[in-house]
Amino acid sequence: MRALLLKRGLQLIAVAWGVGTLTFLLMRALPGDMAYRIAAGRYGMDATDTTSADIVRAELGLDQSAIAAYGQWFIDLLSLNLGRSLVSGSLVIDELWHMLGHSVSLAIAGSILSLFIAVPIGLASAWKGGWLDRLVLSVSTAMRALPVFVIGLLMIILFALEWQLLPVAGYDTAFHLILPALTLGLSMAAVSARVVHVEAKRVFGSTFYEFARTKGLTHVQAFRRHGVRNIAVPVVAFFGIQLITMIEGVVMIESLFSWPGIGHGLVHAIFSRDIPVIQGAALMMGILFVVMNTLVDIACYYLDPRGGQLQ
Amino acid sequence: MNRLKLSLSQKIGFSLLLVLVLYSAGATFLQAGDSASQNLSHILSAPDGQFWLGTDHYGRNMWLRLAEALQLSLMMAVLCVLTASITGVTLGVLAATRGHTLDRLLDFVVTLILALPGLVLVLIFAAIAPGSFLVLYIAIALIQWIEYFRVTRAIVQRLAVSPAVQSSKLMGFDNWYLFKRHYWPVIAPQLFPLAAFGAANAVLMMASLGFVSVGIQPPTAELGQMIVELFPYYSEAPWLLAQPLIVLAMFVLACHLCGKGAEQ
């Protein structure tokens, strides 16, 4: 457990260093004199001249060497001074907090939906087998071949444009959450339904389950006492693997549905080359990713008291 | 690995792949023309004798543009798979055989890269050099070598202490022989599914970036970017939007079928 937390701690530092370095390179790679750009951002295009650029240069120490600037960049980063957006001018950290809530609500809604889709379908196909199993397998294979943004696009075409049941995109009412969350849930369930299926089949066919039935437990009792936990451990562990799918899905879905979360913010910042926001959003995604990975590790540890799933 | 015994899903997968490769390579031979030339008096047309797949919103020949986009995707897939597998296998063997320090160092690098979700890393790279195929390729390969590395390292670590390898070493065979005779035959069959899924992921990654307009820039044809360009015209010309969607889904499905068949 300690080794694991140490590794995750190392990853947090790695996220900060990696994102910081890449965005620093990005800043340096931009054409033009940085002092003029910042001066233009501060005082407006008309008030920018050599004098104001020189003032900015002296104040921020922009004439220092690359290595000194790199050091300064990290001191700012570690003191959580993420700067201001080059586009909106507001503090990056405030924007991030604002976006974080939307991303988390989308991620949670999507994950819960994926559970509600994957668990019943996976259990049913394992229990019944035959045509249901083949049907679920074909649907899941087809869904996996579709990138998440294509699933989202099809959802928009069907539910929003053709049948006009739900809003196309944007953020206003609770109805706006349905399509993005459903897209995320479906794309995750396409894989996890099969995992539930395989694990349920393994448990239903095992000797301990057979014994539970032989000693007189009903289907429901046997499933509750001997099935649920045994199926849950690998499924939760798989959720950890799916975190990447989920975060990448959130980025794509937010951009597609104009959902004002971090992924949407990141893509827009890249589009408009808003470096402080790129840095902040990427940093936030990395931190979220590491934290959620840790939570999954801990959940697996407590679900399986033998600690077998935890390396 | 018995090459003659392909599972049914692999047969379907390889046939789909063959169709796509033949189309992307042979499209210009079957219908000559320029994929970039516009004809604004002939936009959003349905497939006919002159334009086999119709024309897009600028009147460009979809048959040629789709082939061009597919070429780009296939090239990305091949480059990424080759680079990632060669790097991953080489470093994996080295990490397992060349002592503790190198192993720890590579493990650290892997932890570093895995700390960020792949797409986010690729997005940042895309921000550094917008629209650059080369940078996208470097970013995707940088993520993908890790899987090959992990598989190779685990296999070689197990094999290196086996009696067979030990006796080969005692008989004085060099490292190249050990790799060729002992390691490679065990590693090779494991690589195929990784390569198949890796190819699908590389293409998806590029299409995803194209879809959010930070990948390959117009006028170069790219699948994800074509999807987003043609979406506004879906009610007038649904067949146009369907084309890049179908090609993309076909490629990913083909890769998954090939890879999954090999796993079983």
Interface residues (C-beta under 8 A of the other chain):
Chain A: K7 L10 Q11 L12 A14 V15 W17 G18 V19 L22 T23 L25 L26 A29 T141 A142 R144 A145 L146 P147 F149 V150 L153 I157 L161 L243 I244 I247 E248 V251 M252 S255 L256 L266 V267 I270 F271 R273 I278 A282 M285 G286 F289 V290
Chain B: F108 T111 L112 I113 L114 A115 L116 P117 G118 L119 V120 L121 L123 I124 F125 A126 A127 I128 A129 L204 A207 S208 F211 V212 S213 V214 G224 I227 F231 Y234 S235 L245 L248 A249 M250 V252 L253 H256 L257
